[in-house]
């Protein structure tokens, strides 16, 4: 595919598969990778196509009906779990596409079953064990399970919860949530109510909380090689690199300001590179005068206010010309710029950085060090 003179993202598919290998060995249960938000900015269609060939990957998790529809339109046949549920007006389409919809109440179950037509709706019951967001209250679960079991137009494919604090190795909250989840399942079993496959484990839980693994695991950020959970290095490898091109190199004199609002004034004669990336691409304005990048294996400092479509770096003492590649995230030579460093500079998390990379940037998929033409250019 053609790359213009702006920035682009590279996705290392070899690392993607290595991460799945590692997660699968740790989880010891089938996987339903989370590819919502365009696979956290990595390109959901391409990631789903790669992982559909994996035996341990039995389903994909998205958040919205629209995301699921996109996957189906691009030929993804694996099971798809819609974590955010659907609205009543979306239920018929969800059933027709064979989607598995997360429900949090009996009313939602009835609405979904009512739109099944000649088909059969498939649902997962979410239980609120402490996240305080979506999910049925623990006191309502038994009633919902009994009622759904009597409905002819809905199949309950799973029960689940979402862990609020699983990135901490000794989280009391996680232990309490899992204990409550187990107690609910035990109570249902004692009452003669069948419990479908259970799933609670996100990436942090897979690595830190073995009791969370159950019959299915839902790894998210770990699929993309980013470790946001505590403890020792798990061996995950980031699959995303972000590159941009130098548009112009110019000299500035002592006392000369650059960019908007004169937030950086040259302390002496300096060489400055104008780089084709800005906050419209997801390179946040909040990184102004804080960020570093790499060019030719050398670390360089961002200077001045980051603009919508470009920004500036101090390249004094380096041989730099227009067209040279700047690495914003990833490695170049012996230097590495981790995503976490940008996240810390913005007082946020890696999730927000990767999800914020604009879709106007091309995603280039690499396998064996070469561009995968079959995936690069996929609609996302």
N, C-alpha and C positions, 0 to 999 in steps of 0.2 A: 504494500500500500504506500501511497505517497505521504510523506511527512513534510509539513510546511515549516516555516522558520520559527514557529512557536514551540512550546514545550510538549512533551509526550510522556506517557507512563509505560514502563516495561514490566511485564509479568513473567516470572520465571516458573514455567510449568514443571520443570524437574524438581524444584523446591516444593511446589504444591504437592506433588505426589509423595515426596519424602515426609512432609508434614502429616499427610494422611496416614502413611505407614506408622509413624510415631504415635499419633493419636489413637489409631486402631489397636496397636499393641497395648497401649495404656488402658483404653476403655474396655477391651475384651467384650464388646457388645456391638451390634450393628449401629451404623452412624446415619444421622440425618443432618448433614452440614447446613448451617444457616447461611443463605445467600441473599438475604434481604438487602435493601438499599444498594442494588446493583452489585451484589457480592462485596459489600463494604467498599464500593468504588473500584473493584477489580474487573467488573464485567460479568454479570450473572450468567448470560447465555454461554459464554466461552468456558467459564468455570464449571457450569453444569454439564456441558458436553464432555469435558475432560473427566469429571468424576462419575459420570453415568457408566463408565466402563469398569468402575471399581466394584468388586463383589460386596465389599463391606458397606458400601454406600447404598442404602435401601430407599432413601427418600431425601428430599430437600425441604428446607424451611424458608418461607418468605413471610412478609408481613401483610401485604395487601393482595386483593384479588387481581389488581392490575399487574402486579409482578408475576403472579402465577399464570395469567393469560399470556404474557410475553414469553414465558418459558414454553408453554404448550404450542404457541404459534411457531416457535423455532425448533419444534420437534422433540422437546424433552418429554420422555414418557415415564420417567421415574415418578413414584408417589410424591405429591407436593402437599405439605402441611401449611395452611395459612394461619400463622400465629396470631395475627390481629383480628381474626374472625371476619365475618362479612355482614353487611347490612341486609335487611329483608329483601330489598330490591335487587341484590346481587346473588341471592341464594340459588336461584334457578341456574344461572351460568356456572356457579361453583359446582353444582351437582352434575351438570352436563359435561363438564371438563374432568370429572372424576377427582376433584380436589377434596382434601381432608381439612375440615374447618374446625378451628378451636372455638369452643363455646364456654361461657362462664355462668350460664343460668338455664333454668328449665324453659323460660320463655324463649331463649335463643334456640334451644333444641327443638321446640315446637315449631318455631318459625322456619327453621331449616328443613324439618321433616315435611312441613306443609308445602314446600316448594319443590319437593322431590319429583312430582309428577309420576311418570312411569318408572323412574329410576330409583336409586337408593342413595340417600345422603350418608356421608361418612364424617364423623366428628371425633374430636378429642376434648375431654372435659378438663378444663384448667381449674386448679384449686388454689385459692389464695392462702398460702401458709406463712405469709409474713412480708411479702413484697409490697402489699397494700396497693396494688394496681388492678390488673384484671384477675379474674378467677372467682369461682364460687366460694362462699363462706364454708368453713369446715362443717358447720351445723346443717348445711343444706345438701351436702354431697350425697348422703344415703338416699334421700328423697329423689334427687335427680337421677341417680343410677337406677333406682327401681322404676321410675317413670320411663326413662329412655329404653330400658330393657323390654318394656311392653309396647313400644312404638314399632310399627311394621315398616316404616319408611326411613329409619335412621340406624346406622351401625356405629357403635362406639368402638373406635379403633385404638384408643389410648386414654390414659389419665396422666396428667402432668402438673408440674408446678414450676415456678421460676425462682431461682436462688438469688437472694439480694446481696450476699456478702461472701460469695464462694472464692473470691480472689485472695482471701487470707487463709494461711495454712491452718490456724487453730481458731476458726471462726465459731463462736458460740451460737451466732444467729443461724449459720448453716446447719449445725447439729440440731438446733431446735426445729428448724423447718423440716428436716428429713425425719426427725422423730414424729412430728405431727403428721407428716405424709404417710409414714408407716402405720401410725395408729389409726388413721382414717381407713386405710386399706384393710387392716386387721378387723376393724369394726364391721366393715362391709362384708368381708368373708364370713365372719361369725354370724351375720344376719342372712347368710345364704345368697348374697349378691355377688355375681361374678365380677372380677376385676380384670379389665383389659390390660394390655402391655403398658408399663409405667415408664415415664421418662422425665428426668429432672436435670441431668448433667450438662452444663455448659463447659467451655474449655477449662476454666479454673477448677471446676468440680471434678472433671475427668482426672486431672493431675494431682489434686490435693485432697479430694474427699471420695475415696473408693466406694463408700456406702451409697453414693448418689447414682451409680451407673445403671442399675436396673436392666430393663430389656432393650433400651434404646438410648443413645446419647446424642446431644445436639451441639456439637462443637461449632463455635463461631470464629472469633478472632484468631484462634490458634491455627485454623485452616490456612490463614494468610501469613502465618509465621511470626506473629507478634505475641510476645508474652507479657500480659498485663497482670498476671497473678504473681504472688510473692513466692518466696522459697528459692531454691537453687535453679540455675539455668536448665531448662527442660530439653534444650536442643532443637527447638523450633527455629526455622530459618525464614526471615522475611522474604516474601516473593515479589514485592513491589519496589521498583526504582523509579525515580522521577528525574527526568533530564530536561534541560532547556538549552537554547542556543544564544550565543553572544551576538547581539545585533550591531553593536558599534563599540569601539574603544576610543576613548578620548583622554586628553590631559586636562587636569584642573590645577589652578594656582592656589597658593596659600590665601586663605580668606574667602575662597570662592564656594558658595553653597551649591548643593545639588537637590533636585526634586522639590516637591511641595513643602511650603512652610519652613524651609531652611532648617530642617531638624539636624542636618549634618553640614558642617562647614569645614573645608579642607584645612588641616593643620600645616600643610606644606604642599610642595609639588607632588601630585599623585596621579597614578594611571587608574582610570575608572572604566569598567565594562558595563554597558547597558545590556541587560539580559531579558529575553522575551518571555517573561512570566510575571504575573501580577495577581492581585487579589481576586480578579474575575476568574482566574484559574484555580483558586483555592489556596494560593500562597498569601496568607493572611496579612492584612495591613498591620495587625498587631505584632508582627515579627520585625517591623521596621527598626533598624539599628540594633537588632538582637541576634539575627540569624547568621549562620555560616553555611557555606556550600563548598564544593570541591571542583577544581579545574586542573586538568593535567596532573592529577595526583597530589595537588597542593590545596590546603584549606584557605578559603578566602572569606572576607567579612562583608556582610550586606551593609550598605550605607544609605542614609536618606530615607524618606518616606516611600514605602512600596506603593506603586501606582496600580491602576486597574489592569494594565496589560504588560507592564514591564517594571523592572527595578534595577538598582545599581549595586555593583560590588567593587571593592577596592582590590585591584590586581597589580598594585605597585610591585615592581621587581620581577614580574613574571612575563613570559613570552605568550601573549594572548592576542588573538585576532578574531575578527568577525567570523561567525560560523563555528567557532569552537564550542564544545559541549560542556555545560555546567551540570554537575550532579547535585540536586537539591535534597534527595533522599536516596540512599544506597551507597555503593562503593565505587571508587575510582583509584586504581593503584592500591597503595597500602592504606589509604584513608577511607573512612566510612562515616557517613552522616545518618545516624539512626532516626527513624520517625519519632521516637520518644523524645529526642532532644528538641525538636520543634514543638512537640506537645508541652513539654515542661516550660518552654519560653512563653507559651500562651496560657499557662496554668490550666491545661486541659488534658485529655487522654488521646491515645493514638487513634481510637475509633473516630473521633471528630476530625482528625487530620485526613485520614484515608477517605472517609465519607464526603469530605468537603472538596475533594479534587474534582473540578468541573468536568462534565461529560463532553465539553468541546475539545478536550485533549484526547488524542488518539491513544488507544491501548494497544500496545505491541506485545504479542505473546511469543516467548522464546522457549525452544525445546532443543536440548543438545547444543545450546549456544547459538542456534539459528532461528530466524523468524519463522513461526508456524503460519504459513499462508492460509491454511484452512480455517484458522481462528481469528487472526488479525483482521480487523475490519468488520467483525460480527456486530450486528445490531445489538444494542444493550437496553 
